[in-house]
Amino acid sequence: MENKRKVLGRGLEDLFNSESLELERIESKILEEASKDEIVEINLDTLRQNPYQPRKIFDEEALQELSDSIKEYGVFQPIIVKKSIKGYDIIAGERRVKASKLAGKKTIPAIIRDFTDEQMMQIALLENLQRENLTAIEEANAYNEIIKSLNITQEELAKKLGKSRSHITNMIGLLKLPMEVQDMILKNEISMGHSRVLSKLENKEDILNIADKIIKENLSVRDLENYVNSDYKRNNEIKRKPKESNKEYKYIEDAIKEKLGLKVNITTNKLQITFKNNEELNRIMELLNINLED
């Protein structure tokens, strides 16, 4: 146990449970604690991406600039890796690895640390959150996975990431949307603003119809809010509003109810009798003197 803690680096485990959850802080902590003897040259061909990290698109122009710098000055900051069955998994520094390969380098300075699979997953999620082109659904999934892996509340995550509680709540709320709508968000067909309005609706069919309406009519978020707060809300209230009996026929309703012992409702030009089973239906037919065998 003592050896494992030494390999991990003093206090590193605590970073995952601290008030702040920042990838740069984790990397800086490792670099600060590493001795010169712990920085070793590792063959670039033995390195592989963090297995928990989704494929990322790198800015080719920025990568070329870093490659040119590495050609001239070398790699200033060691990457951080974990020993795997075959070679090493990259914990931090994948961009430096790509640029070094581009520069024609064969090795790269590295610090080896023994991260757990859970910690590697958390780092991958943190790296995901730092991507500039992250969609709302990707961000929501990252928040949700961190909450589950660290077993913390939305409020605790908000503090760790320096976000507002409402932001975390609104983002995770998007995961309740139908998958078809989540796909629209992933494809950037509808925006975060649209998504937030849709996530407050309850009926799945309505959400899907309105999402299609956003795309077909190119609705702005303001247009959508106006629609939901006026036309949609009014139509929904009409749907939910129970049909009232016409008071003019109230005495007739009561008379039929007394005769049949069943629920009766009379509206303009309409008489509705509600029965629960075949026995009650047969009683109605008998009272109306209807015989289907004739």
C-alpha positions in Angstrom: 0.0 0.0 0.0 2.9 2.3 0.9 4.5 1.7 -2.5 1.3 2.4 -4.4 1.0 5.8 -2.6 4.5 6.6 -3.5 4.0 5.8 -7.2 0.8 7.8 -7.2 2.4 10.9 -5.8 1.7 12.5 -2.4 -1.7 14.0 -2.2 -2.7 13.1 -5.8 -5.6 11.0 -4.7 -7.0 13.9 -2.7 -7.2 16.1 -5.9 -10.2 14.0 -7.1 -12.1 14.8 -3.9 -11.0 18.4 -3.4 -13.1 21.5 -3.7 -11.8 22.2 -7.2 -11.8 19.6 -10.1 -9.4 20.9 -12.7 -7.3 18.9 -15.1 -4.5 21.5 -15.1 -4.3 21.3 -11.3 -3.9 17.5 -11.4 -1.1 17.8 -14.0 0.6 20.6 -12.1 0.6 18.6 -8.9 2.3 15.6 -10.5 4.9 17.8 -12.2 5.7 19.6 -8.9 6.2 16.4 -7.0 8.2 14.5 -9.6 11.9 14.3 -9.1 14.3 14.6 -12.1 15.0 10.8 -11.8 11.3 10.2 -12.4 11.3 11.9 -15.8 12.1 9.2 -18.4 12.3 9.1 -22.2 9.6 6.9 -23.6 9.3 5.6 -27.2 6.4 7.3 -29.0 5.4 4.1 -30.6 4.6 2.6 -27.2 2.0 5.3 -26.3 -1.7 5.0 -26.8 -4.7 7.4 -26.1 -6.5 7.2 -22.8 -9.0 4.3 -23.5 -11.8 6.3 -21.8 -11.2 9.3 -24.0 -13.4 9.7 -27.1 -11.6 10.6 -30.3 -10.8 14.3 -30.5 -10.2 16.6 -33.5 -7.0 18.6 -33.1 -6.4 22.0 -34.7 -3.9 21.1 -37.5 -2.5 24.6 -37.7 -1.8 24.8 -34.0 -0.4 21.3 -34.0 2.1 22.2 -36.8 3.2 25.3 -34.8 3.8 23.1 -31.7 5.7 20.6 -33.9 7.9 23.4 -35.3 8.7 24.5 -31.7 9.5 21.0 -30.6 11.9 20.6 -33.6 13.8 23.6 -32.5 13.6 23.5 -28.7 12.3 20.1 -27.7 9.5 19.2 -25.4 9.5 21.5 -22.3 6.9 19.8 -20.2 6.9 16.0 -19.8 3.7 14.1 -20.6 2.0 11.9 -17.9 1.4 8.3 -18.6 0.2 5.0 -17.0 1.9 1.7 -17.6 -0.4 -0.7 -19.4 -0.2 -4.3 -20.5 1.4 -3.2 -23.8 3.2 0.1 -23.5 1.7 3.2 -21.8 -1.7 5.0 -21.7 -1.5 8.8 -22.1 -3.0 10.5 -19.1 -2.1 14.1 -20.1 -0.1 15.5 -23.1 -1.7 13.8 -26.2 -1.2 17.0 -28.2 2.5 17.0 -27.3 2.7 13.4 -28.4 1.1 14.1 -31.8 3.3 17.2 -32.4 6.4 15.2 -31.5 5.5 12.5 -34.0 4.9 15.2 -36.6 8.3 16.7 -35.8 9.9 13.3 -36.5 10.9 12.6 -32.8 11.2 9.0 -31.6 10.9 9.5 -27.9 9.3 12.0 -25.5 10.0 12.8 -21.8 7.3 11.4 -19.5 6.3 10.8 -15.9 4.8 7.4 -15.0 2.0 7.4 -12.5 -0.3 4.5 -11.4 -3.8 5.9 -12.0 -6.9 3.8 -11.4 -9.4 3.2 -14.2 -11.9 5.4 -12.4 -9.4 8.3 -12.2 -8.5 7.8 -15.9 -12.2 8.0 -16.8 -12.6 11.2 -14.7 -9.6 12.8 -16.5 -11.1 11.9 -19.8 -14.4 13.5 -18.8 -12.6 16.7 -17.6 -10.7 16.8 -21.0 -14.1 16.5 -22.7 -15.4 19.5 -20.8 -12.4 21.6 -22.0 -13.2 21.0 -25.7 -14.3 24.2 -27.3 -16.7 22.5 -29.7 -18.6 20.5 -27.1 -22.3 20.2 -27.8 -24.9 20.7 -25.0 -25.6 16.9 -24.8 -21.9 16.0 -24.6 -21.5 18.5 -21.8 -24.6 17.1 -20.0 -23.3 13.5 -20.3 -19.9 14.5 -19.0 -21.5 16.2 -15.9 -23.7 13.2 -15.4 -20.8 10.7 -15.6 -18.7 12.7 -13.2 -21.5 12.9 -10.7 -22.0 9.1 -10.9 -18.2 8.2 -10.7 -17.5 10.6 -7.8 -20.9 9.9 -6.1 -21.5 13.6 -5.5 -24.5 16.0 -5.8 -25.1 18.5 -8.6 -24.4 21.3 -6.1 -21.0 19.7 -5.2 -20.1 19.3 -8.8 -21.0 23.0 -9.5 -18.6 24.1 -6.8 -15.8 21.8 -8.0 -16.1 23.1 -11.6 -16.8 26.8 -10.7 -20.2 26.6 -12.4 -23.6 27.7 -11.0 -25.9 25.0 -9.6 -28.7 26.1 -12.1 -26.3 25.6 -15.1 -25.5 22.0 -14.0 -29.2 21.3 -13.4 -30.3 22.8 -16.7 -27.7 20.8 -18.6 -28.4 17.5 -17.0 -32.1 18.1 -17.5 -31.4 17.9 -21.3 -30.8 14.1 -20.9 -34.5 13.7 -20.2 -35.4 14.8 -23.7 -36.3 12.1 -26.3 -33.3 10.6 -28.0 -34.4 12.0 -31.3 -34.2 15.5 -29.9 -30.9 14.8 -28.3 -29.6 13.8 -31.7 -30.7 17.1 -33.1 -28.7 18.9 -30.4 -25.6 16.7 -31.1 -25.9 17.7 -34.8 -26.3 21.3 -33.8 -29.7 21.4 -35.5 -31.2 23.1 -32.4 -29.3 25.2 -29.9 -28.8 25.0 -26.1 -31.4 27.8 -25.7 -34.0 25.8 -27.7 -33.1 22.7 -25.7 -33.6 24.4 -22.4 -37.1 25.5 -23.4 -38.0 22.0 -24.7 -36.7 20.3 -21.5 -39.4 22.1 -19.5 -42.2 20.4 -21.4 -43.5 17.0 -20.3 -45.3 15.4 -23.3 -42.8 13.5 -25.5 -44.9 13.8 -28.7 -45.3 17.6 -28.2 -41.5 17.9 -27.7 -40.8 16.0 -30.9 -43.3 18.1 -32.9 -42.0 21.4 -31.5 -38.4 20.3 -32.2 -39.4 19.7 -35.8 -41.1 23.0 -35.9 -37.9 24.8 -34.7 -36.0 23.3 -37.6 -38.6 23.7 -40.4 -39.5 27.2 -39.5 -36.0 28.3 -38.3 -37.4 29.6 -35.0 -35.2 31.7 -32.8 -35.2 31.0 -29.1 -37.4 34.0 -28.5 -39.8 32.8 -31.2 -39.9 29.4 -29.4 -40.5 30.9 -26.0 -43.4 33.1 -27.4 -44.9 30.0 -29.1 -44.7 27.8 -26.0 -46.0 30.6 -23.7 -48.9 31.5 -26.0 -50.2 29.1 -28.7 -48.9 25.8 -27.2 -49.9 26.7 -23.6 -53.3 27.8 -24.7 -53.9 24.7 -26.7 -52.6 22.5 -23.9 -54.9 24.1 -21.4 -57.9 23.5 -23.7 -56.9 19.8 -24.0 -56.7 19.4 -20.2 -59.8 21.4 -19.4 -62.7 19.1 -18.6 -65.8 19.6 -20.6 -68.4 21.1 -18.4 -72.0 20.0 -18.6 -74.5 22.3 -20.0 -76.3 23.6 -16.9 -79.4 24.0 -18.9 -79.7 20.1 -19.0 -78.5 19.5 -15.4 -81.9 18.3 -14.3 -82.1 15.8 -17.3 -78.6 14.5 -16.4 -79.7 13.9 -12.8 -82.9 12.1 -13.9 -81.0 9.7 -16.3 -78.3 9.1 -13.7 -81.0 8.1 -11.2 -82.6 5.8 -13.7 -79.4 4.1 -15.0 -77.2 4.4 -11.9 -74.4 5.4 -14.3 -72.3 8.5 -15.1 -74.0 10.8 -17.5 -72.8 14.0 -19.2 -74.8 16.3 -21.5 -73.2 19.1 -23.5 -74.6 20.9 -26.5 -76.2 18.3 -28.9 -74.4 15.5 -27.1 -75.5 12.9 -24.5 -72.7 10.8 -23.1 -73.3 7.7 -20.9 -70.3 6.0 -19.3 -70.3 2.3 -18.5 -67.6 0.1 -16.9 -68.4 -3.4 -18.2 -70.7 -5.5 -20.4 -73.2 -6.0 -17.6 -73.8 -2.2 -17.3 -74.0 -2.0 -21.1 -76.7 -4.8 -21.2 -78.7 -3.0 -18.6 -78.7 0.1 -20.7 -79.9 -1.9 -23.7 -82.7 -3.5 -21.7 -83.9 -0.1 -20.5 -83.9 1.1 -24.1 -85.7 -2.1 -25.2 -83.0 -3.0 -27.6 -82.8 -6.7 -28.6 -80.0 -7.6 -31.0 -81.5 -11.1 -31.6 -84.6 -9.8 -33.4 
